[in-house]
Amino acid sequence: MEANTVRYSDKDLEEFKAIILEKLQVATEDLVLIKSAYKNGSDNGTDDTSPTFKAFEEGSE
């Protein structure tokens, strides 16, 4: 049995390469974003998320 193989043209291969490199770039950017969110390296702390209690005279602003 002979296997029939199809060779893609150089133009097709370049197109595939461009698509793969673009997807790789997007995936790398996503990975950096996910890692930074996971590490929480921005050190926001809890000052902006912790509840604050005000005296009755201050009202609810």
mmCIF file of the N, C-alpha and C atoms, coordinates in Angstrom:
data_MODEL
# 
_entry.id   MODEL 
# 
loop_
_atom_site.group_PDB 
_atom_site.id 
_atom_site.type_symbol 
_atom_site.label_atom_id 
_atom_site.label_alt_id 
_atom_site.label_comp_id 
_atom_site.label_asym_id 
_atom_site.label_entity_id 
_atom_site.label_seq_id 
_atom_site.pdbx_PDB_ins_code 
_atom_site.Cartn_x 
_atom_site.Cartn_y 
_atom_site.Cartn_z 
_atom_site.occupancy 
_atom_site.B_iso_or_equiv 
_atom_site.pdbx_formal_charge 
_atom_site.auth_seq_id 
_atom_site.auth_comp_id 
_atom_site.auth_asym_id 
_atom_site.auth_atom_id 
_atom_site.pdbx_PDB_model_num 
ATOM 1   N N  . MET A 1 1  ? 0.831   -1.190 0.000  1.00 0.00 ? 1  MET A N  1 
ATOM 2   C CA . MET A 1 1  ? 0.000   0.000  0.000  1.00 0.00 ? 1  MET A CA 1 
ATOM 3   C C  . MET A 1 1  ? 0.869   1.246  0.000  1.00 0.00 ? 1  MET A C  1 
ATOM 4   N N  . GLU A 1 2  ? 0.490   2.128  -0.827 1.00 0.00 ? 2  GLU A N  1 
ATOM 5   C CA . GLU A 1 2  ? 1.191   3.403  -0.879 1.00 0.00 ? 2  GLU A CA 1 
ATOM 6   C C  . GLU A 1 2  ? 0.314   4.468  -0.252 1.00 0.00 ? 2  GLU A C  1 
ATOM 7   N N  . ALA A 1 3  ? 0.937   5.286  0.552  1.00 0.00 ? 3  ALA A N  1 
ATOM 8   C CA . ALA A 1 3  ? 0.192   6.379  1.178  1.00 0.00 ? 3  ALA A CA 1 
ATOM 9   C C  . ALA A 1 3  ? 0.292   7.606  0.289  1.00 0.00 ? 3  ALA A C  1 
ATOM 10  N N  . ASN A 1 4  ? -0.843  8.136  -0.059 1.00 0.00 ? 4  ASN A N  1 
ATOM 11  C CA . ASN A 1 4  ? -0.857  9.360  -0.849 1.00 0.00 ? 4  ASN A CA 1 
ATOM 12  C C  . ASN A 1 4  ? -0.710  10.545 0.097  1.00 0.00 ? 4  ASN A C  1 
ATOM 13  N N  . THR A 1 5  ? 0.350   11.279 -0.078 1.00 0.00 ? 5  THR A N  1 
ATOM 14  C CA . THR A 1 5  ? 0.568   12.450 0.766  1.00 0.00 ? 5  THR A CA 1 
ATOM 15  C C  . THR A 1 5  ? 0.444   13.702 -0.076 1.00 0.00 ? 5  THR A C  1 
ATOM 16  N N  . VAL A 1 6  ? -0.122  14.693 0.531  1.00 0.00 ? 6  VAL A N  1 
ATOM 17  C CA . VAL A 1 6  ? -0.298  15.969 -0.147 1.00 0.00 ? 6  VAL A CA 1 
ATOM 18  C C  . VAL A 1 6  ? 0.640   16.969 0.501  1.00 0.00 ? 6  VAL A C  1 
ATOM 19  N N  . ARG A 1 7  ? 1.429   17.630 -0.313 1.00 0.00 ? 7  ARG A N  1 
ATOM 20  C CA . ARG A 1 7  ? 2.325   18.654 0.210  1.00 0.00 ? 7  ARG A CA 1 
ATOM 21  C C  . ARG A 1 7  ? 1.665   20.003 -0.006 1.00 0.00 ? 7  ARG A C  1 
ATOM 22  N N  . TYR A 1 8  ? 1.640   20.774 1.083  1.00 0.00 ? 8  TYR A N  1 
ATOM 23  C CA . TYR A 1 8  ? 1.086   22.122 0.972  1.00 0.00 ? 8  TYR A CA 1 
ATOM 24  C C  . TYR A 1 8  ? 2.081   23.016 0.238  1.00 0.00 ? 8  TYR A C  1 
ATOM 25  N N  . SER A 1 9  ? 1.558   23.998 -0.440 1.00 0.00 ? 9  SER A N  1 
ATOM 26  C CA . SER A 1 9  ? 2.432   24.922 -1.162 1.00 0.00 ? 9  SER A CA 1 
ATOM 27  C C  . SER A 1 9  ? 3.144   25.828 -0.159 1.00 0.00 ? 9  SER A C  1 
ATOM 28  N N  . ASP A 1 10 ? 4.214   26.438 -0.609 1.00 0.00 ? 10 ASP A N  1 
ATOM 29  C CA . ASP A 1 10 ? 4.960   27.345 0.258  1.00 0.00 ? 10 ASP A CA 1 
ATOM 30  C C  . ASP A 1 10 ? 4.090   28.513 0.710  1.00 0.00 ? 10 ASP A C  1 
ATOM 31  N N  . LYS A 1 11 ? 3.205   28.961 -0.167 1.00 0.00 ? 11 LYS A N  1 
ATOM 32  C CA . LYS A 1 11 ? 2.296   30.054 0.181  1.00 0.00 ? 11 LYS A CA 1 
ATOM 33  C C  . LYS A 1 11 ? 1.360   29.624 1.311  1.00 0.00 ? 11 LYS A C  1 
ATOM 34  N N  . ASP A 1 12 ? 0.815   28.405 1.197  1.00 0.00 ? 12 ASP A N  1 
ATOM 35  C CA . ASP A 1 12 ? -0.058  27.887 2.250  1.00 0.00 ? 12 ASP A CA 1 
ATOM 36  C C  . ASP A 1 12 ? 0.697   27.733 3.566  1.00 0.00 ? 12 ASP A C  1 
ATOM 37  N N  . LEU A 1 13 ? 1.915   27.235 3.485  1.00 0.00 ? 13 LEU A N  1 
ATOM 38  C CA . LEU A 1 13 ? 2.711   27.052 4.700  1.00 0.00 ? 13 LEU A CA 1 
ATOM 39  C C  . LEU A 1 13 ? 3.007   28.384 5.384  1.00 0.00 ? 13 LEU A C  1 
ATOM 40  N N  . GLU A 1 14 ? 3.286   29.405 4.602  1.00 0.00 ? 14 GLU A N  1 
ATOM 41  C CA . GLU A 1 14 ? 3.522   30.731 5.177  1.00 0.00 ? 14 GLU A CA 1 
ATOM 42  C C  . GLU A 1 14 ? 2.259   31.274 5.841  1.00 0.00 ? 14 GLU A C  1 
ATOM 43  N N  . GLU A 1 15 ? 1.115   31.015 5.211  1.00 0.00 ? 15 GLU A N  1 
ATOM 44  C CA . GLU A 1 15 ? -0.159  31.453 5.794  1.00 0.00 ? 15 GLU A CA 1 
ATOM 45  C C  . GLU A 1 15 ? -0.412  30.726 7.117  1.00 0.00 ? 15 GLU A C  1 
ATOM 46  N N  . PHE A 1 16 ? -0.169  29.422 7.149  1.00 0.00 ? 16 PHE A N  1 
ATOM 47  C CA . PHE A 1 16 ? -0.333  28.657 8.378  1.00 0.00 ? 16 PHE A CA 1 
ATOM 48  C C  . PHE A 1 16 ? 0.607   29.174 9.463  1.00 0.00 ? 16 PHE A C  1 
ATOM 49  N N  . LYS A 1 17 ? 1.832   29.468 9.064  1.00 0.00 ? 17 LYS A N  1 
ATOM 50  C CA . LYS A 1 17 ? 2.817   29.967 10.022 1.00 0.00 ? 17 LYS A CA 1 
ATOM 51  C C  . LYS A 1 17 ? 2.360   31.292 10.622 1.00 0.00 ? 17 LYS A C  1 
ATOM 52  N N  . ALA A 1 18 ? 1.839   32.182 9.791  1.00 0.00 ? 18 ALA A N  1 
ATOM 53  C CA . ALA A 1 18 ? 1.362   33.479 10.280 1.00 0.00 ? 18 ALA A CA 1 
ATOM 54  C C  . ALA A 1 18 ? 0.202   33.299 11.252 1.00 0.00 ? 18 ALA A C  1 
ATOM 55  N N  . ILE A 1 19 ? -0.704  32.397 10.934 1.00 0.00 ? 19 ILE A N  1 
ATOM 56  C CA . ILE A 1 19 ? -1.849  32.136 11.815 1.00 0.00 ? 19 ILE A CA 1 
ATOM 57  C C  . ILE A 1 19 ? -1.376  31.564 13.146 1.00 0.00 ? 19 ILE A C  1 
ATOM 58  N N  . ILE A 1 20 ? -0.469  30.613 13.094 1.00 0.00 ? 20 ILE A N  1 
ATOM 59  C CA . ILE A 1 20 ? 0.040   29.983 14.312 1.00 0.00 ? 20 ILE A CA 1 
ATOM 60  C C  . ILE A 1 20 ? 0.786   30.992 15.170 1.00 0.00 ? 20 ILE A C  1 
ATOM 61  N N  . LEU A 1 21 ? 1.621   31.827 14.549 1.00 0.00 ? 21 LEU A N  1 
ATOM 62  C CA . LEU A 1 21 ? 2.367   32.823 15.312 1.00 0.00 ? 21 LEU A CA 1 
ATOM 63  C C  . LEU A 1 21 ? 1.439   33.850 15.955 1.00 0.00 ? 21 LEU A C  1 
ATOM 64  N N  . GLU A 1 22 ? 0.376   34.222 15.254 1.00 0.00 ? 22 GLU A N  1 
ATOM 65  C CA . GLU A 1 22 ? -0.593  35.162 15.817 1.00 0.00 ? 22 GLU A CA 1 
ATOM 66  C C  . GLU A 1 22 ? -1.302  34.544 17.023 1.00 0.00 ? 22 GLU A C  1 
ATOM 67  N N  . LYS A 1 23 ? -1.710  33.295 16.883 1.00 0.00 ? 23 LYS A N  1 
ATOM 68  C CA . LYS A 1 23 ? -2.374  32.614 17.994 1.00 0.00 ? 23 LYS A CA 1 
ATOM 69  C C  . LYS A 1 23 ? -1.415  32.421 19.167 1.00 0.00 ? 23 LYS A C  1 
ATOM 70  N N  . LEU A 1 24 ? -0.163  32.161 18.875 1.00 0.00 ? 24 LEU A N  1 
ATOM 71  C CA . LEU A 1 24 ? 0.841   32.011 19.925 1.00 0.00 ? 24 LEU A CA 1 
ATOM 72  C C  . LEU A 1 24 ? 1.040   33.320 20.674 1.00 0.00 ? 24 LEU A C  1 
ATOM 73  N N  . GLN A 1 25 ? 1.049   34.432 19.959 1.00 0.00 ? 25 GLN A N  1 
ATOM 74  C CA . GLN A 1 25 ? 1.193   35.751 20.578 1.00 0.00 ? 25 GLN A CA 1 
ATOM 75  C C  . GLN A 1 25 ? 0.012   36.040 21.504 1.00 0.00 ? 25 GLN A C  1 
ATOM 76  N N  . VAL A 1 26 ? -1.195  35.759 21.038 1.00 0.00 ? 26 VAL A N  1 
ATOM 77  C CA . VAL A 1 26 ? -2.398  35.988 21.853 1.00 0.00 ? 26 VAL A CA 1 
ATOM 78  C C  . VAL A 1 26 ? -2.369  35.096 23.091 1.00 0.00 ? 26 VAL A C  1 
ATOM 79  N N  . ALA A 1 27 ? -1.995  33.844 22.921 1.00 0.00 ? 27 ALA A N  1 
ATOM 80  C CA . ALA A 1 27 ? -1.941  32.914 24.045 1.00 0.00 ? 27 ALA A CA 1 
ATOM 81  C C  . ALA A 1 27 ? -0.892  33.347 25.063 1.00 0.00 ? 27 ALA A C  1 
ATOM 82  N N  . THR A 1 28 ? 0.243   33.855 24.590 1.00 0.00 ? 28 THR A N  1 
ATOM 83  C CA . THR A 1 28 ? 1.284   34.334 25.495 1.00 0.00 ? 28 THR A CA 1 
ATOM 84  C C  . THR A 1 28 ? 0.801   35.539 26.283 1.00 0.00 ? 28 THR A C  1 
ATOM 85  N N  . GLU A 1 29 ? 0.106   36.460 25.625 1.00 0.00 ? 29 GLU A N  1 
ATOM 86  C CA . GLU A 1 29 ? -0.438  37.627 26.324 1.00 0.00 ? 29 GLU A CA 1 
ATOM 87  C C  . GLU A 1 29 ? -1.482  37.205 27.351 1.00 0.00 ? 29 GLU A C  1 
ATOM 88  N N  . ASP A 1 30 ? -2.320  36.243 26.990 1.00 0.00 ? 30 ASP A N  1 
ATOM 89  C CA . ASP A 1 30 ? -3.316  35.736 27.935 1.00 0.00 ? 30 ASP A CA 1 
ATOM 90  C C  . ASP A 1 30 ? -2.646  35.090 29.141 1.00 0.00 ? 30 ASP A C  1 
ATOM 91  N N  . LEU A 1 31 ? -1.586  34.341 28.890 1.00 0.00 ? 31 LEU A N  1 
ATOM 92  C CA . LEU A 1 31 ? -0.864  33.686 29.972 1.00 0.00 ? 31 LEU A CA 1 
ATOM 93  C C  . LEU A 1 31 ? -0.268  34.705 30.928 1.00 0.00 ? 31 LEU A C  1 
ATOM 94  N N  . VAL A 1 32 ? 0.311   35.763 30.401 1.00 0.00 ? 32 VAL A N  1 
ATOM 95  C CA . VAL A 1 32 ? 0.876   36.815 31.248 1.00 0.00 ? 32 VAL A CA 1 
ATOM 96  C C  . VAL A 1 32 ? -0.225  37.459 32.084 1.00 0.00 ? 32 VAL A C  1 
ATOM 97  N N  . LEU A 1 33 ? -1.359  37.723 31.473 1.00 0.00 ? 33 LEU A N  1 
ATOM 98  C CA . LEU A 1 33 ? -2.486  38.325 32.184 1.00 0.00 ? 33 LEU A CA 1 
ATOM 99  C C  . LEU A 1 33 ? -2.993  37.408 33.287 1.00 0.00 ? 33 LEU A C  1 
ATOM 100 N N  . ILE A 1 34 ? -3.144  36.136 32.984 1.00 0.00 ? 34 ILE A N  1 
ATOM 101 C CA . ILE A 1 34 ? -3.642  35.184 33.975 1.00 0.00 ? 34 ILE A CA 1 
ATOM 102 C C  . ILE A 1 34 ? -2.641  35.026 35.111 1.00 0.00 ? 34 ILE A C  1 
ATOM 103 N N  . LYS A 1 35 ? -1.351  34.953 34.778 1.00 0.00 ? 35 LYS A N  1 
ATOM 104 C CA . LYS A 1 35 ? -0.336  34.838 35.828 1.00 0.00 ? 35 LYS A CA 1 
ATOM 105 C C  . LYS A 1 35 ? -0.333  36.058 36.734 1.00 0.00 ? 35 LYS A C  1 
ATOM 106 N N  . SER A 1 36 ? -0.461  37.245 36.156 1.00 0.00 ? 36 SER A N  1 
ATOM 107 C CA . SER A 1 36 ? -0.447  38.455 36.978 1.00 0.00 ? 36 SER A CA 1 
ATOM 108 C C  . SER A 1 36 ? -1.693  38.525 37.847 1.00 0.00 ? 36 SER A C  1 
ATOM 109 N N  . ALA A 1 37 ? -2.831  38.061 37.346 1.00 0.00 ? 37 ALA A N  1 
ATOM 110 C CA . ALA A 1 37 ? -4.051  38.043 38.157 1.00 0.00 ? 37 ALA A CA 1 
ATOM 111 C C  . ALA A 1 37 ? -3.931  37.011 39.269 1.00 0.00 ? 37 ALA A C  1 
ATOM 112 N N  . TYR A 1 38 ? -3.289  35.902 38.977 1.00 0.00 ? 38 TYR A N  1 
ATOM 113 C CA . TYR A 1 38 ? -3.121  34.839 39.961 1.00 0.00 ? 38 TYR A CA 1 
ATOM 114 C C  . TYR A 1 38 ? -2.175  35.276 41.071 1.00 0.00 ? 38 TYR A C  1 
ATOM 115 N N  . LYS A 1 39 ? -1.086  35.914 40.693 1.00 0.00 ? 39 LYS A N  1 
ATOM 116 C CA . LYS A 1 39 ? -0.095  36.358 41.668 1.00 0.00 ? 39 LYS A CA 1 
ATOM 117 C C  . LYS A 1 39 ? -0.550  37.594 42.421 1.00 0.00 ? 39 LYS A C  1 
ATOM 118 N N  . ASN A 1 40 ? -1.442  38.371 41.810 1.00 0.00 ? 40 ASN A N  1 
ATOM 119 C CA . ASN A 1 40 ? -1.898  39.637 42.380 1.00 0.00 ? 40 ASN A CA 1 
ATOM 120 C C  . ASN A 1 40 ? -0.690  40.494 42.746 1.00 0.00 ? 40 ASN A C  1 
ATOM 121 N N  . GLY A 1 41 ? 0.225   40.610 41.821 1.00 0.00 ? 41 GLY A N  1 
ATOM 122 C CA . GLY A 1 41 ? 1.451   41.351 42.046 1.00 0.00 ? 41 GLY A CA 1 
ATOM 123 C C  . GLY A 1 41 ? 1.269   42.851 42.119 1.00 0.00 ? 41 GLY A C  1 
ATOM 124 N N  . SER A 1 42 ? 0.102   43.350 41.778 1.00 0.00 ? 42 SER A N  1 
ATOM 125 C CA . SER A 1 42 ? -0.105  44.794 41.818 1.00 0.00 ? 42 SER A CA 1 
ATOM 126 C C  . SER A 1 42 ? -0.218  45.300 43.239 1.00 0.00 ? 42 SER A C  1 
ATOM 127 N N  . ASP A 1 43 ? -0.388  44.392 44.196 1.00 0.00 ? 43 ASP A N  1 
ATOM 128 C CA . ASP A 1 43 ? -0.418  44.730 45.618 1.00 0.00 ? 43 ASP A CA 1 
ATOM 129 C C  . ASP A 1 43 ? -1.445  45.808 45.924 1.00 0.00 ? 43 ASP A C  1 
ATOM 130 N N  . ASN A 1 44 ? -2.663  45.591 45.449 1.00 0.00 ? 44 ASN A N  1 
ATOM 131 C CA . ASN A 1 44 ? -3.732  46.533 45.749 1.00 0.00 ? 44 ASN A CA 1 
ATOM 132 C C  . ASN A 1 44 ? -4.131  46.481 47.207 1.00 0.00 ? 44 ASN A C  1 
ATOM 133 N N  . GLY A 1 45 ? -3.879  45.376 47.853 1.00 0.00 ? 45 GLY A N  1 
ATOM 134 C CA . GLY A 1 45 ? -4.282  45.252 49.240 1.00 0.00 ? 45 GLY A CA 1 
ATOM 135 C C  . GLY A 1 45 ? -5.786  45.107 49.351 1.00 0.00 ? 45 GLY A C  1 
ATOM 136 N N  . THR A 1 46 ? -6.283  45.324 50.547 1.00 0.00 ? 46 THR A N  1 
ATOM 137 C CA . THR A 1 46 ? -7.727  45.215 50.759 1.00 0.00 ? 46 THR A CA 1 
ATOM 138 C C  . THR A 1 46 ? -8.338  46.549 51.126 1.00 0.00 ? 46 THR A C  1 
ATOM 139 N N  . ASP A 1 47 ? -7.577  47.620 50.993 1.00 0.00 ? 47 ASP A N  1 
ATOM 140 C CA . ASP A 1 47 ? -8.090  48.937 51.352 1.00 0.00 ? 47 ASP A CA 1 
ATOM 141 C C  . ASP A 1 47 ? -9.299  49.320 50.511 1.00 0.00 ? 47 ASP A C  1 
ATOM 142 N N  . ASP A 1 48 ? -9.293  48.930 49.251 1.00 0.00 ? 48 ASP A N  1 
ATOM 143 C CA . ASP A 1 48 ? -10.398 49.310 48.379 1.00 0.00 ? 48 ASP A CA 1 
ATOM 144 C C  . ASP A 1 48 ? -11.566 48.326 48.430 1.00 0.00 ? 48 ASP A C  1 
ATOM 145 N N  . THR A 1 49 ? -11.387 47.191 49.092 1.00 0.00 ? 49 THR A N  1 
ATOM 146 C CA . THR A 1 49 ? -12.466 46.207 49.146 1.00 0.00 ? 49 THR A CA 1 
ATOM 147 C C  . THR A 1 49 ? -13.000 45.976 50.548 1.00 0.00 ? 49 THR A C  1 
ATOM 148 N N  . SER A 1 50 ? -12.287 46.455 51.551 1.00 0.00 ? 50 SER A N  1 
ATOM 149 C CA . SER A 1 50 ? -12.743 46.199 52.915 1.00 0.00 ? 50 SER A CA 1 
ATOM 150 C C  . SER A 1 50 ? -13.890 47.137 53.266 1.00 0.00 ? 50 SER A C  1 
ATOM 151 N N  . PRO A 1 51 ? -14.855 46.645 54.016 1.00 0.00 ? 51 PRO A N  1 
ATOM 152 C CA . PRO A 1 51 ? -15.987 47.501 54.384 1.00 0.00 ? 51 PRO A CA 1 
ATOM 153 C C  . PRO A 1 51 ? -15.551 48.581 55.368 1.00 0.00 ? 51 PRO A C  1 
ATOM 154 N N  . THR A 1 52 ? -16.160 49.718 55.237 1.00 0.00 ? 52 THR A N  1 
ATOM 155 C CA . THR A 1 52 ? -15.872 50.806 56.173 1.00 0.00 ? 52 THR A CA 1 
ATOM 156 C C  . THR A 1 52 ? -17.143 51.121 56.941 1.00 0.00 ? 52 THR A C  1 
ATOM 157 N N  . PHE A 1 53 ? -16.961 51.454 58.164 1.00 0.00 ? 53 PHE A N  1 
ATOM 158 C CA . PHE A 1 53 ? -18.090 51.774 59.022 1.00 0.00 ? 53 PHE A CA 1 
ATOM 159 C C  . PHE A 1 53 ? -18.025 53.239 59.376 1.00 0.00 ? 53 PHE A C  1 
ATOM 160 N N  . LYS A 1 54 ? -19.127 53.917 59.208 1.00 0.00 ? 54 LYS A N  1 
ATOM 161 C CA . LYS A 1 54 ? -19.183 55.349 59.477 1.00 0.00 ? 54 LYS A CA 1 
ATOM 162 C C  . LYS A 1 54 ? -20.068 55.594 60.686 1.00 0.00 ? 54 LYS A C  1 
ATOM 163 N N  . ALA A 1 55 ? -19.771 56.676 61.332 1.00 0.00 ? 55 ALA A N  1 
ATOM 164 C CA . ALA A 1 55 ? -20.607 57.065 62.460 1.00 0.00 ? 55 ALA A CA 1 
ATOM 165 C C  . ALA A 1 55 ? -21.979 57.471 61.939 1.00 0.00 ? 55 ALA A C  1 
ATOM 166 N N  . PHE A 1 56 ? -22.966 57.377 62.777 1.00 0.00 ? 56 PHE A N  1 
ATOM 167 C CA . PHE A 1 56 ? -24.340 57.687 62.387 1.00 0.00 ? 56 PHE A CA 1 
ATOM 168 C C  . PHE A 1 56 ? -24.466 59.112 61.877 1.00 0.00 ? 56 PHE A C  1 
ATOM 169 N N  . GLU A 1 57 ? -23.665 60.015 62.421 1.00 0.00 ? 57 GLU A N  1 
ATOM 170 C CA . GLU A 1 57 ? -23.751 61.418 62.037 1.00 0.00 ? 57 GLU A CA 1 
ATOM 171 C C  . GLU A 1 57 ? -23.235 61.666 60.619 1.00 0.00 ? 57 GLU A C  1 
ATOM 172 N N  . GLU A 1 58 ? -22.355 60.809 60.134 1.00 0.00 ? 58 GLU A N  1 
ATOM 173 C CA . GLU A 1 58 ? -21.771 61.009 58.807 1.00 0.00 ? 58 GLU A CA 1 
ATOM 174 C C  . GLU A 1 58 ? -22.766 60.682 57.700 1.00 0.00 ? 58 GLU A C  1 
ATOM 175 N N  . GLY A 1 59 ? -23.739 59.879 57.985 1.00 0.00 ? 59 GLY A N  1 
ATOM 176 C CA . GLY A 1 59 ? -24.701 59.504 56.955 1.00 0.00 ? 59 GLY A CA 1 
ATOM 177 C C  . GLY A 1 59 ? -24.129 58.454 56.021 1.00 0.00 ? 59 GLY A C  1 
ATOM 178 N N  . SER A 1 60 ? -24.840 58.154 55.003 1.00 0.00 ? 60 SER A N  1 
ATOM 179 C CA . SER A 1 60 ? -24.365 57.149 54.044 1.00 0.00 ? 60 SER A CA 1 
ATOM 180 C C  . SER A 1 60 ? -24.014 57.845 52.738 1.00 0.00 ? 60 SER A C  1 
ATOM 181 N N  . GLU A 1 61 ? -22.770 58.031 52.535 1.00 0.00 ? 61 GLU A N  1 
ATOM 182 C CA . GLU A 1 61 ? -22.292 58.710 51.330 1.00 0.00 ? 61 GLU A CA 1 
ATOM 183 C C  . GLU A 1 61 ? -21.738 57.718 50.352 1.00 0.00 ? 61 GLU A C  1 
# 
